[in-house]
Every structure is written in structure tokens, then in C-alpha cells.
Amino acid sequence: MIASIIIGVAIFGYAAWALVKFINKSKKGKCAACDLKNSCSSQCHLPPQG
């Protein structure tokens, strides 16, 4: 019984942590949250056209 509670809390805790991490990354924008932003050669660093 206690093991089931601990496992349940661990699963829901990890899910909450992953959700918060995802939301925080999505608020930063595509390139700011990218792990490769310093070595990426995509168009993210250019100012918007138009």
C-alpha cells in the first residue's frame, strides 16, 4: 500500500516537472530554448523579414 503511494507520487511528480519544463521552454520561443542555439546555423538569429 505505501509502496503504491510512493510510486504514484513519483510518477505524478515527474509528470508535473516535465510539464512545467515544457511550458517554460515554449515561453522562451523556438530558438531560445534550443540546446544547440550556440552552434545552430538556422535562420533564428536573423531579424524578421517584412
mmCIF entry with sequence, helices, sheets and N, C-alpha, C, O atoms, coordinates in Angstrom:
data_MODEL
# 
_entry.id   MODEL 
# 
_entity.id                         1 
_entity.type                       polymer 
_entity.pdbx_number_of_molecules   1 
# 
_entity_poly.entity_id                      1 
_entity_poly.type                           'polypeptide(L)' 
_entity_poly.nstd_linkage                   no 
_entity_poly.nstd_monomer                   no 
_entity_poly.pdbx_seq_one_letter_code       MIASIIIGVAIFGYAAWALVKFINKSKKGKCAACDLKNSCSSQCHLPPQG 
_entity_poly.pdbx_seq_one_letter_code_can   MIASIIIGVAIFGYAAWALVKFINKSKKGKCAACDLKNSCSSQCHLPPQG 
_entity_poly.pdbx_strand_id                 A 
# 
loop_
_entity_poly_seq.entity_id 
_entity_poly_seq.num 
_entity_poly_seq.mon_id 
_entity_poly_seq.hetero 
1 1  MET n 
1 2  ILE n 
1 3  ALA n 
1 4  SER n 
1 5  ILE n 
1 6  ILE n 
1 7  ILE n 
1 8  GLY n 
1 9  VAL n 
1 10 ALA n 
1 11 ILE n 
1 12 PHE n 
1 13 GLY n 
1 14 TYR n 
1 15 ALA n 
1 16 ALA n 
1 17 TRP n 
1 18 ALA n 
1 19 LEU n 
1 20 VAL n 
1 21 LYS n 
1 22 PHE n 
1 23 ILE n 
1 24 ASN n 
1 25 LYS n 
1 26 SER n 
1 27 LYS n 
1 28 LYS n 
1 29 GLY n 
1 30 LYS n 
1 31 CYS n 
1 32 ALA n 
1 33 ALA n 
1 34 CYS n 
1 35 ASP n 
1 36 LEU n 
1 37 LYS n 
1 38 ASN n 
1 39 SER n 
1 40 CYS n 
1 41 SER n 
1 42 SER n 
1 43 GLN n 
1 44 CYS n 
1 45 HIS n 
1 46 LEU n 
1 47 PRO n 
1 48 PRO n 
1 49 GLN n 
1 50 GLY n 
# 
_struct_asym.id          A 
_struct_asym.entity_id   1 
# 
loop_
_struct_conf.conf_type_id 
_struct_conf.id 
_struct_conf.pdbx_PDB_helix_id 
_struct_conf.beg_label_comp_id 
_struct_conf.beg_label_asym_id 
_struct_conf.beg_label_seq_id 
_struct_conf.pdbx_beg_PDB_ins_code 
_struct_conf.end_label_comp_id 
_struct_conf.end_label_asym_id 
_struct_conf.end_label_seq_id 
_struct_conf.pdbx_end_PDB_ins_code 
_struct_conf.beg_auth_comp_id 
_struct_conf.beg_auth_asym_id 
_struct_conf.beg_auth_seq_id 
_struct_conf.end_auth_comp_id 
_struct_conf.end_auth_asym_id 
_struct_conf.end_auth_seq_id 
_struct_conf.pdbx_PDB_helix_class 
_struct_conf.details 
_struct_conf.pdbx_PDB_helix_length 
HELX_P HELX_P1 AA1 ILE A 2  ? LYS A 28 ? ILE A 2  LYS A 28 1 ? 27 
HELX_P HELX_P2 AA2 GLN A 43 ? HIS A 45 ? GLN A 43 HIS A 45 5 ? 3  
# 
_struct_conf_type.id          HELX_P 
_struct_conf_type.criteria    ? 
_struct_conf_type.reference   ? 
# 
loop_
_atom_site.group_PDB 
_atom_site.id 
_atom_site.type_symbol 
_atom_site.label_atom_id 
_atom_site.label_alt_id 
_atom_site.label_comp_id 
_atom_site.label_asym_id 
_atom_site.label_entity_id 
_atom_site.label_seq_id 
_atom_site.pdbx_PDB_ins_code 
_atom_site.Cartn_x 
_atom_site.Cartn_y 
_atom_site.Cartn_z 
_atom_site.occupancy 
_atom_site.B_iso_or_equiv 
_atom_site.pdbx_formal_charge 
_atom_site.auth_seq_id 
_atom_site.auth_comp_id 
_atom_site.auth_asym_id 
_atom_site.auth_atom_id 
_atom_site.pdbx_PDB_model_num 
ATOM 1   N N  . MET A 1 1  ? 0.827  -1.196 0.000   1.00 0.00 ? 1  MET A N  1 
ATOM 2   C CA . MET A 1 1  ? 0.000  0.000  0.000   1.00 0.00 ? 1  MET A CA 1 
ATOM 3   C C  . MET A 1 1  ? 0.870  1.259  0.000   1.00 0.00 ? 1  MET A C  1 
ATOM 4   O O  . MET A 1 1  ? 0.681  2.138  -0.841  1.00 0.00 ? 1  MET A O  1 
ATOM 5   N N  . ILE A 1 2  ? 1.809  1.353  0.920   1.00 0.00 ? 2  ILE A N  1 
ATOM 6   C CA . ILE A 1 2  ? 2.660  2.541  0.999   1.00 0.00 ? 2  ILE A CA 1 
ATOM 7   C C  . ILE A 1 2  ? 3.569  2.642  -0.236  1.00 0.00 ? 2  ILE A C  1 
ATOM 8   O O  . ILE A 1 2  ? 3.876  3.738  -0.707  1.00 0.00 ? 2  ILE A O  1 
ATOM 9   N N  . ALA A 1 3  ? 3.992  1.482  -0.749  1.00 0.00 ? 3  ALA A N  1 
ATOM 10  C CA . ALA A 1 3  ? 4.828  1.495  -1.947  1.00 0.00 ? 3  ALA A CA 1 
ATOM 11  C C  . ALA A 1 3  ? 4.050  2.032  -3.139  1.00 0.00 ? 3  ALA A C  1 
ATOM 12  O O  . ALA A 1 3  ? 4.602  2.769  -3.957  1.00 0.00 ? 3  ALA A O  1 
ATOM 13  N N  . SER A 1 4  ? 2.783  1.676  -3.245  1.00 0.00 ? 4  SER A N  1 
ATOM 14  C CA . SER A 1 4  ? 1.947  2.176  -4.339  1.00 0.00 ? 4  SER A CA 1 
ATOM 15  C C  . SER A 1 4  ? 1.790  3.686  -4.260  1.00 0.00 ? 4  SER A C  1 
ATOM 16  O O  . SER A 1 4  ? 1.804  4.370  -5.284  1.00 0.00 ? 4  SER A O  1 
ATOM 17  N N  . ILE A 1 5  ? 1.644  4.196  -3.074  1.00 0.00 ? 5  ILE A N  1 
ATOM 18  C CA . ILE A 1 5  ? 1.506  5.652  -2.883  1.00 0.00 ? 5  ILE A CA 1 
ATOM 19  C C  . ILE A 1 5  ? 2.802  6.355  -3.285  1.00 0.00 ? 5  ILE A C  1 
ATOM 20  O O  . ILE A 1 5  ? 2.774  7.379  -3.967  1.00 0.00 ? 5  ILE A O  1 
ATOM 21  N N  . ILE A 1 6  ? 3.923  5.803  -2.862  1.00 0.00 ? 6  ILE A N  1 
ATOM 22  C CA . ILE A 1 6  ? 5.212  6.411  -3.192  1.00 0.00 ? 6  ILE A CA 1 
ATOM 23  C C  . ILE A 1 6  ? 5.451  6.384  -4.703  1.00 0.00 ? 6  ILE A C  1 
ATOM 24  O O  . ILE A 1 6  ? 5.901  7.374  -5.279  1.00 0.00 ? 6  ILE A O  1 
ATOM 25  N N  . ILE A 1 7  ? 5.154  5.266  -5.335  1.00 0.00 ? 7  ILE A N  1 
ATOM 26  C CA . ILE A 1 7  ? 5.318  5.167  -6.784  1.00 0.00 ? 7  ILE A CA 1 
ATOM 27  C C  . ILE A 1 7  ? 4.381  6.137  -7.499  1.00 0.00 ? 7  ILE A C  1 
ATOM 28  O O  . ILE A 1 7  ? 4.783  6.775  -8.473  1.00 0.00 ? 7  ILE A O  1 
ATOM 29  N N  . GLY A 1 8  ? 3.149  6.256  -7.034  1.00 0.00 ? 8  GLY A N  1 
ATOM 30  C CA . GLY A 1 8  ? 2.192  7.193  -7.633  1.00 0.00 ? 8  GLY A CA 1 
ATOM 31  C C  . GLY A 1 8  ? 2.643  8.630  -7.503  1.00 0.00 ? 8  GLY A C  1 
ATOM 32  O O  . GLY A 1 8  ? 2.542  9.408  -8.452  1.00 0.00 ? 8  GLY A O  1 
ATOM 33  N N  . VAL A 1 9  ? 3.142  8.986  -6.328  1.00 0.00 ? 9  VAL A N  1 
ATOM 34  C CA . VAL A 1 9  ? 3.637  10.354 -6.112  1.00 0.00 ? 9  VAL A CA 1 
ATOM 35  C C  . VAL A 1 9  ? 4.844  10.617 -7.013  1.00 0.00 ? 9  VAL A C  1 
ATOM 36  O O  . VAL A 1 9  ? 4.973  11.705 -7.574  1.00 0.00 ? 9  VAL A O  1 
ATOM 37  N N  . ALA A 1 10 ? 5.720  9.634  -7.153  1.00 0.00 ? 10 ALA A N  1 
ATOM 38  C CA . ALA A 1 10 ? 6.890  9.811  -8.012  1.00 0.00 ? 10 ALA A CA 1 
ATOM 39  C C  . ALA A 1 10 ? 6.475  10.015 -9.471  1.00 0.00 ? 10 ALA A C  1 
ATOM 40  O O  . ALA A 1 10 ? 7.032  10.871 -10.158 1.00 0.00 ? 10 ALA A O  1 
ATOM 41  N N  . ILE A 1 11 ? 5.512  9.244  -9.942  1.00 0.00 ? 11 ILE A N  1 
ATOM 42  C CA . ILE A 1 11 ? 5.062  9.362  -11.327 1.00 0.00 ? 11 ILE A CA 1 
ATOM 43  C C  . ILE A 1 11 ? 4.403  10.709 -11.572 1.00 0.00 ? 11 ILE A C  1 
ATOM 44  O O  . ILE A 1 11 ? 4.717  11.381 -12.554 1.00 0.00 ? 11 ILE A O  1 
ATOM 45  N N  . PHE A 1 12 ? 3.496  11.109 -10.696 1.00 0.00 ? 12 PHE A N  1 
ATOM 46  C CA . PHE A 1 12 ? 2.821  12.390 -10.876 1.00 0.00 ? 12 PHE A CA 1 
ATOM 47  C C  . PHE A 1 12 ? 3.777  13.566 -10.666 1.00 0.00 ? 12 PHE A C  1 
ATOM 48  O O  . PHE A 1 12 ? 3.635  14.602 -11.316 1.00 0.00 ? 12 PHE A O  1 
ATOM 49  N N  . GLY A 1 13 ? 4.730  13.415 -9.780  1.00 0.00 ? 13 GLY A N  1 
ATOM 50  C CA . GLY A 1 13 ? 5.736  14.463 -9.577  1.00 0.00 ? 13 GLY A CA 1 
ATOM 51  C C  . GLY A 1 13 ? 6.581  14.667 -10.814 1.00 0.00 ? 13 GLY A C  1 
ATOM 52  O O  . GLY A 1 13 ? 6.841  15.801 -11.216 1.00 0.00 ? 13 GLY A O  1 
ATOM 53  N N  . TYR A 1 14 ? 7.015  13.564 -11.423 1.00 0.00 ? 14 TYR A N  1 
ATOM 54  C CA . TYR A 1 14 ? 7.809  13.668 -12.646 1.00 0.00 ? 14 TYR A CA 1 
ATOM 55  C C  . TYR A 1 14 ? 6.982  14.261 -13.782 1.00 0.00 ? 14 TYR A C  1 
ATOM 56  O O  . TYR A 1 14 ? 7.485  15.077 -14.554 1.00 0.00 ? 14 TYR A O  1 
ATOM 57  N N  . ALA A 1 15 ? 5.730  13.860 -13.888 1.00 0.00 ? 15 ALA A N  1 
ATOM 58  C CA . ALA A 1 15 ? 4.865  14.394 -14.941 1.00 0.00 ? 15 ALA A CA 1 
ATOM 59  C C  . ALA A 1 15 ? 4.679  15.907 -14.765 1.00 0.00 ? 15 ALA A C  1 
ATOM 60  O O  . ALA A 1 15 ? 4.706  16.654 -15.743 1.00 0.00 ? 15 ALA A O  1 
ATOM 61  N N  . ALA A 1 16 ? 4.494  16.348 -13.542 1.00 0.00 ? 16 ALA A N  1 
ATOM 62  C CA . ALA A 1 16 ? 4.336  17.782 -13.274 1.00 0.00 ? 16 ALA A CA 1 
ATOM 63  C C  . ALA A 1 16 ? 5.618  18.532 -13.616 1.00 0.00 ? 16 ALA A C  1 
ATOM 64  O O  . ALA A 1 16 ? 5.570  19.603 -14.221 1.00 0.00 ? 16 ALA A O  1 
ATOM 65  N N  . TRP A 1 17 ? 6.764  17.975 -13.230 1.00 0.00 ? 17 TRP A N  1 
ATOM 66  C CA . TRP A 1 17 ? 8.044  18.601 -13.520 1.00 0.00 ? 17 TRP A CA 1 
ATOM 67  C C  . TRP A 1 17 ? 8.262  18.705 -15.031 1.00 0.00 ? 17 TRP A C  1 
ATOM 68  O O  . TRP A 1 17 ? 8.701  19.745 -15.521 1.00 0.00 ? 17 TRP A O  1 
ATOM 69  N N  . ALA A 1 18 ? 7.960  17.644 -15.765 1.00 0.00 ? 18 ALA A N  1 
ATOM 70  C CA . ALA A 1 18 ? 8.127  17.652 -17.216 1.00 0.00 ? 18 ALA A CA 1 
ATOM 71  C C  . ALA A 1 18 ? 7.203  18.679 -17.874 1.00 0.00 ? 18 ALA A C  1 
ATOM 72  O O  . ALA A 1 18 ? 7.599  19.351 -18.825 1.00 0.00 ? 18 ALA A O  1 
ATOM 73  N N  . LEU A 1 19 ? 5.988  18.799 -17.375 1.00 0.00 ? 19 LEU A N  1 
ATOM 74  C CA . LEU A 1 19 ? 5.036  19.759 -17.916 1.00 0.00 ? 19 LEU A CA 1 
ATOM 75  C C  . LEU A 1 19 ? 5.508  21.190 -17.677 1.00 0.00 ? 19 LEU A C  1 
ATOM 76  O O  . LEU A 1 19 ? 5.437  22.022 -18.580 1.00 0.00 ? 19 LEU A O  1 
ATOM 77  N N  . VAL A 1 20 ? 5.984  21.481 -16.479 1.00 0.00 ? 20 VAL A N  1 
ATOM 78  C CA . VAL A 1 20 ? 6.489  22.823 -16.165 1.00 0.00 ? 20 VAL A CA 1 
ATOM 79  C C  . VAL A 1 20 ? 7.704  23.139 -17.035 1.00 0.00 ? 20 VAL A C  1 
ATOM 80  O O  . VAL A 1 20 ? 7.825  24.251 -17.551 1.00 0.00 ? 20 VAL A O  1 
ATOM 81  N N  . LYS A 1 21 ? 8.590  22.183 -17.198 1.00 0.00 ? 21 LYS A N  1 
ATOM 82  C CA . LYS A 1 21 ? 9.768  22.392 -18.037 1.00 0.00 ? 21 LYS A CA 1 
ATOM 83  C C  . LYS A 1 21 ? 9.366  22.672 -19.486 1.00 0.00 ? 21 LYS A C  1 
ATOM 84  O O  . LYS A 1 21 ? 9.928  23.563 -20.124 1.00 0.00 ? 21 LYS A O  1 
ATOM 85  N N  . PHE A 1 22 ? 8.400  21.919 -20.003 1.00 0.00 ? 22 PHE A N  1 
ATOM 86  C CA . PHE A 1 22 ? 7.920  22.125 -21.368 1.00 0.00 ? 22 PHE A CA 1 
ATOM 87  C C  . PHE A 1 22 ? 7.297  23.515 -21.529 1.00 0.00 ? 22 PHE A C  1 
ATOM 88  O O  . PHE A 1 22 ? 7.561  24.198 -22.518 1.00 0.00 ? 22 PHE A O  1 
ATOM 89  N N  . ILE A 1 23 ? 6.480  23.933 -20.573 1.00 0.00 ? 23 ILE A N  1 
ATOM 90  C CA . ILE A 1 23 ? 5.826  25.245 -20.645 1.00 0.00 ? 23 ILE A CA 1 
ATOM 91  C C  . ILE A 1 23 ? 6.864  26.355 -20.605 1.00 0.00 ? 23 ILE A C  1 
ATOM 92  O O  . ILE A 1 23 ? 6.767  27.317 -21.366 1.00 0.00 ? 23 ILE A O  1 
ATOM 93  N N  . ASN A 1 24 ? 7.851  26.236 -19.733 1.00 0.00 ? 24 ASN A N  1 
ATOM 94  C CA . ASN A 1 24 ? 8.887  27.266 -19.652 1.00 0.00 ? 24 ASN A CA 1 
ATOM 95  C C  . ASN A 1 24 ? 9.690  27.361 -20.944 1.00 0.00 ? 24 ASN A C  1 
ATOM 96  O O  . ASN A 1 24 ? 10.031 28.460 -21.380 1.00 0.00 ? 24 ASN A O  1 
ATOM 97  N N  . LYS A 1 25 ? 9.994  26.226 -21.557 1.00 0.00 ? 25 LYS A N  1 
ATOM 98  C CA . LYS A 1 25 ? 10.721 26.250 -22.830 1.00 0.00 ? 25 LYS A CA 1 
ATOM 99  C C  . LYS A 1 25 ? 9.873  26.850 -23.937 1.00 0.00 ? 25 LYS A C  1 
ATOM 100 O O  . LYS A 1 25 ? 10.391 27.580 -24.782 1.00 0.00 ? 25 LYS A O  1 
ATOM 101 N N  . SER A 1 26 ? 8.583  26.557 -23.949 1.00 0.00 ? 26 SER A N  1 
ATOM 102 C CA . SER A 1 26 ? 7.733  27.081 -25.011 1.00 0.00 ? 26 SER A CA 1 
ATOM 103 C C  . SER A 1 26 ? 7.534  28.586 -24.873 1.00 0.00 ? 26 SER A C  1 
ATOM 104 O O  . SER A 1 26 ? 7.308  29.267 -25.874 1.00 0.00 ? 26 SER A O  1 
ATOM 105 N N  . LYS A 1 27 ? 7.613  29.113 -23.671 1.00 0.00 ? 27 LYS A N  1 
ATOM 106 C CA . LYS A 1 27 ? 7.500  30.561 -23.478 1.00 0.00 ? 27 LYS A CA 1 
ATOM 107 C C  . LYS A 1 27 ? 8.714  31.297 -24.019 1.00 0.00 ? 27 LYS A C  1 
ATOM 108 O O  . LYS A 1 27 ? 8.595  32.444 -24.448 1.00 0.00 ? 27 LYS A O  1 
ATOM 109 N N  . LYS A 1 28 ? 9.879  30.659 -24.008 1.00 0.00 ? 28 LYS A N  1 
ATOM 110 C CA . LYS A 1 28 ? 11.106 31.289 -24.482 1.00 0.00 ? 28 LYS A CA 1 
ATOM 111 C C  . LYS A 1 28 ? 11.134 31.436 -25.996 1.00 0.00 ? 28 LYS A C  1 
ATOM 112 O O  . LYS A 1 28 ? 11.788 32.337 -26.522 1.00 0.00 ? 28 LYS A O  1 
ATOM 113 N N  . GLY A 1 29 ? 10.444 30.575 -26.684 1.00 0.00 ? 29 GLY A N  1 
ATOM 114 C CA . GLY A 1 29 ? 10.482 30.592 -28.139 1.00 0.00 ? 29 GLY A CA 1 
ATOM 115 C C  . GLY A 1 29 ? 11.310 29.435 -28.661 1.00 0.00 ? 29 GLY A C  1 
ATOM 116 O O  . GLY A 1 29 ? 12.020 28.767 -27.909 1.00 0.00 ? 29 GLY A O  1 
ATOM 117 N N  . LYS A 1 30 ? 11.211 29.216 -29.932 1.00 0.00 ? 30 LYS A N  1 
ATOM 118 C CA . LYS A 1 30 ? 11.827 28.047 -30.552 1.00 0.00 ? 30 LYS A CA 1 
ATOM 119 C C  . LYS A 1 30 ? 13.343 28.038 -30.400 1.00 0.00 ? 30 LYS A C  1 
ATOM 120 O O  . LYS A 1 30 ? 13.902 27.038 -29.951 1.00 0.00 ? 30 LYS A O  1 
ATOM 121 N N  . CYS A 1 31 ? 14.003 29.093 -30.752 1.00 0.00 ? 31 CYS A N  1 
ATOM 122 C CA . CYS A 1 31 ? 15.465 29.092 -30.759 1.00 0.00 ? 31 CYS A CA 1 
ATOM 123 C C  . CYS A 1 31 ? 16.076 29.375 -29.392 1.00 0.00 ? 31 CYS A C  1 
ATOM 124 O O  . CYS A 1 31 ? 17.141 28.843 -29.080 1.00 0.00 ? 31 CYS A O  1 
ATOM 125 N N  . ALA A 1 32 ? 15.442 30.181 -28.586 1.00 0.00 ? 32 ALA A N  1 
ATOM 126 C CA . ALA A 1 32 ? 15.993 30.497 -27.268 1.00 0.00 ? 32 ALA A CA 1 
ATOM 127 C C  . ALA A 1 32 ? 16.025 29.278 -26.371 1.00 0.00 ? 32 ALA A C  1 
ATOM 128 O O  . ALA A 1 32 ? 16.892 29.172 -25.503 1.00 0.00 ? 32 ALA A O  1 
ATOM 129 N N  . ALA A 1 33 ? 15.101 28.363 -26.562 1.00 0.00 ? 33 ALA A N  1 
ATOM 130 C CA . ALA A 1 33 ? 15.042 27.175 -25.721 1.00 0.00 ? 33 ALA A CA 1 
ATOM 131 C C  . ALA A 1 33 ? 15.823 26.004 -26.287 1.00 0.00 ? 33 ALA A C  1 
ATOM 132 O O  . ALA A 1 33 ? 15.914 24.957 -25.647 1.00 0.00 ? 33 ALA A O  1 
ATOM 133 N N  . CYS A 1 34 ? 16.381 26.161 -27.460 1.00 0.00 ? 34 CYS A N  1 
ATOM 134 C CA . CYS A 1 34 ? 17.074 25.056 -28.125 1.00 0.00 ? 34 CYS A CA 1 
ATOM 135 C C  . CYS A 1 34 ? 18.424 24.798 -27.462 1.00 0.00 ? 34 CYS A C  1 
ATOM 136 O O  . CYS A 1 34 ? 19.148 25.734 -27.124 1.00 0.00 ? 34 CYS A O  1 
ATOM 137 N N  . ASP A 1 35 ? 18.754 23.520 -27.280 1.00 0.00 ? 35 ASP A N  1 
ATOM 138 C CA . ASP A 1 35 ? 20.040 23.162 -26.694 1.00 0.00 ? 35 ASP A CA 1 
ATOM 139 C C  . ASP A 1 35 ? 21.207 23.479 -27.623 1.00 0.00 ? 35 ASP A C  1 
ATOM 140 O O  . ASP A 1 35 ? 22.337 23.631 -27.162 1.00 0.00 ? 35 ASP A O  1 
ATOM 141 N N  . LEU A 1 36 ? 20.951 23.578 -28.917 1.00 0.00 ? 36 LEU A N  1 
ATOM 142 C CA . LEU A 1 36 ? 22.001 23.823 -29.898 1.00 0.00 ? 36 LEU A CA 1 
ATOM 143 C C  . LEU A 1 36 ? 22.060 25.280 -30.344 1.00 0.00 ? 36 LEU A C  1 
ATOM 144 O O  . LEU A 1 36 ? 22.655 25.574 -31.381 1.00 0.00 ? 36 LEU A O  1 
ATOM 145 N N  . LYS A 1 37 ? 21.466 26.192 -29.596 1.00 0.00 ? 37 LYS A N  1 
ATOM 146 C CA . LYS A 1 37 ? 21.346 27.572 -30.051 1.00 0.00 ? 37 LYS A CA 1 
ATOM 147 C C  . LYS A 1 37 ? 22.691 28.249 -30.319 1.00 0.00 ? 37 LYS A C  1 
ATOM 148 O O  . LYS A 1 37 ? 22.764 29.154 -31.149 1.00 0.00 ? 37 LYS A O  1 
ATOM 149 N N  . ASN A 1 38 ? 23.742 27.835 -29.642 1.00 0.00 ? 38 ASN A N  1 
ATOM 150 C CA . ASN A 1 38 ? 25.039 28.468 -29.847 1.00 0.00 ? 38 ASN A CA 1 
ATOM 151 C C  . ASN A 1 38 ? 25.762 27.959 -31.089 1.00 0.00 ? 38 ASN A C  1 
ATOM 152 O O  . ASN A 1 38 ? 26.631 28.649 -31.623 1.00 0.00 ? 38 ASN A O  1 
ATOM 153 N N  . SER A 1 39 ? 25.418 26.776 -31.549 1.00 0.00 ? 39 SER A N  1 
ATOM 154 C CA . SER A 1 39 ? 26.114 26.223 -32.707 1.00 0.00 ? 39 SER A CA 1 
ATOM 155 C C  . SER A 1 39 ? 25.176 25.944 -33.877 1.00 0.00 ? 39 SER A C  1 
ATOM 156 O O  . SER A 1 39 ? 25.550 25.255 -34.826 1.00 0.00 ? 39 SER A O  1 
ATOM 157 N N  . CYS A 1 40 ? 23.978 26.470 -33.810 1.00 0.00 ? 40 CYS A N  1 
ATOM 158 C CA . CYS A 1 40 ? 22.973 26.207 -34.835 1.00 0.00 ? 40 CYS A CA 1 
ATOM 159 C C  . CYS A 1 40 ? 23.160 27.170 -36.006 1.00 0.00 ? 40 CYS A C  1 
ATOM 160 O O  . CYS A 1 40 ? 23.527 28.330 -35.818 1.00 0.00 ? 40 CYS A O  1 
ATOM 161 N N  . SER A 1 41 ? 22.904 26.679 -37.203 1.00 0.00 ? 41 SER A N  1 
ATOM 162 C CA . SER A 1 41 ? 23.041 27.540 -38.386 1.00 0.00 ? 41 SER A CA 1 
ATOM 163 C C  . SER A 1 41 ? 21.677 27.846 -39.009 1.00 0.00 ? 41 SER A C  1 
ATOM 164 O O  . SER A 1 41 ? 21.594 28.152 -40.198 1.00 0.00 ? 41 SER A O  1 
ATOM 165 N N  . SER A 1 42 ? 20.614 27.764 -38.215 1.00 0.00 ? 42 SER A N  1 
ATOM 166 C CA . SER A 1 42 ? 19.289 28.043 -38.744 1.00 0.00 ? 42 SER A CA 1 
ATOM 167 C C  . SER A 1 42 ? 19.062 29.548 -38.841 1.00 0.00 ? 42 SER A C  1 
ATOM 168 O O  . SER A 1 42 ? 19.948 30.339 -38.519 1.00 0.00 ? 42 SER A O  1 
ATOM 169 N N  . GLN A 1 43 ? 17.892 29.930 -39.277 1.00 0.00 ? 43 GLN A N  1 
ATOM 170 C CA . GLN A 1 43 ? 17.545 31.312 -39.523 1.00 0.00 ? 43 GLN A CA 1 
ATOM 171 C C  . GLN A 1 43 ? 17.046 32.044 -38.262 1.00 0.00 ? 43 GLN A C  1 
ATOM 172 O O  . GLN A 1 43 ? 16.554 33.166 -38.377 1.00 0.00 ? 43 GLN A O  1 
ATOM 173 N N  . CYS A 1 44 ? 17.154 31.465 -37.108 1.00 0.00 ? 44 CYS A N  1 
ATOM 174 C CA . CYS A 1 44 ? 16.557 32.051 -35.898 1.00 0.00 ? 44 CYS A CA 1 
ATOM 175 C C  . CYS A 1 44 ? 17.198 33.357 -35.481 1.00 0.00 ? 44 CYS A C  1 
ATOM 176 O O  . CYS A 1 44 ? 16.518 34.215 -34.918 1.00 0.00 ? 44 CYS A O  1 
ATOM 177 N N  . HIS A 1 45 ? 18.471 33.536 -35.735 1.00 0.00 ? 45 HIS A N  1 
ATOM 178 C CA . HIS A 1 45 ? 19.157 34.723 -35.261 1.00 0.00 ? 45 HIS A CA 1 
ATOM 179 C C  . HIS A 1 45 ? 18.939 35.944 -36.148 1.00 0.00 ? 45 HIS A C  1 
ATOM 180 O O  . HIS A 1 45 ? 19.319 37.054 -35.775 1.00 0.00 ? 45 HIS A O  1 
ATOM 181 N N  . LEU A 1 46 ? 18.342 35.755 -37.297 1.00 0.00 ? 46 LEU A N  1 
ATOM 182 C CA . LEU A 1 46 ? 18.083 36.868 -38.207 1.00 0.00 ? 46 LEU A CA 1 
ATOM 183 C C  . LEU A 1 46 ? 16.829 37.628 -37.796 1.00 0.00 ? 46 LEU A C  1 
ATOM 184 O O  . LEU A 1 46 ? 15.890 37.027 -37.275 1.00 0.00 ? 46 LEU A O  1 
ATOM 185 N N  . PRO A 1 47 ? 16.797 38.933 -38.019 1.00 0.00 ? 47 PRO A N  1 
ATOM 186 C CA . PRO A 1 47 ? 15.571 39.689 -37.711 1.00 0.00 ? 47 PRO A CA 1 
ATOM 187 C C  . PRO A 1 47 ? 14.445 39.292 -38.643 1.00 0.00 ? 47 PRO A C  1 
ATOM 188 O O  . PRO A 1 47 ? 14.697 38.841 -39.761 1.00 0.00 ? 47 PRO A O  1 
ATOM 189 N N  . PRO A 1 48 ? 13.206 39.453 -38.202 1.00 0.00 ? 48 PRO A N  1 
ATOM 190 C CA . PRO A 1 48 ? 12.071 39.061 -39.053 1.00 0.00 ? 48 PRO A CA 1 
ATOM 191 C C  . PRO A 1 48 ? 12.018 39.885 -40.328 1.00 0.00 ? 48 PRO A C  1 
ATOM 192 O O  . PRO A 1 48 ? 12.296 41.084 -40.308 1.00 0.00 ? 48 PRO A O  1 
ATOM 193 N N  . GLN A 1 49 ? 11.672 39.267 -41.404 1.00 0.00 ? 49 GLN A N  1 
ATOM 194 C CA . GLN A 1 49 ? 11.570 39.927 -42.702 1.00 0.00 ? 49 GLN A CA 1 
ATOM 195 C C  . GLN A 1 49 ? 10.154 40.470 -42.905 1.00 0.00 ? 49 GLN A C  1 
ATOM 196 O O  . GLN A 1 49 ? 9.172  39.829 -42.529 1.00 0.00 ? 49 GLN A O  1 
ATOM 197 N N  . GLY A 1 50 ? 10.067 41.626 -43.488 1.00 0.00 ? 50 GLY A N  1 
ATOM 198 C CA . GLY A 1 50 ? 8.759  42.146 -43.857 1.00 0.00 ? 50 GLY A CA 1 
ATOM 199 C C  . GLY A 1 50 ? 8.302  43.251 -43.093 1.00 0.00 ? 50 GLY A C  1 
ATOM 200 O O  . GLY A 1 50 ? 7.206  43.757 -43.334 1.00 0.00 ? 50 GLY A O  1 
# 
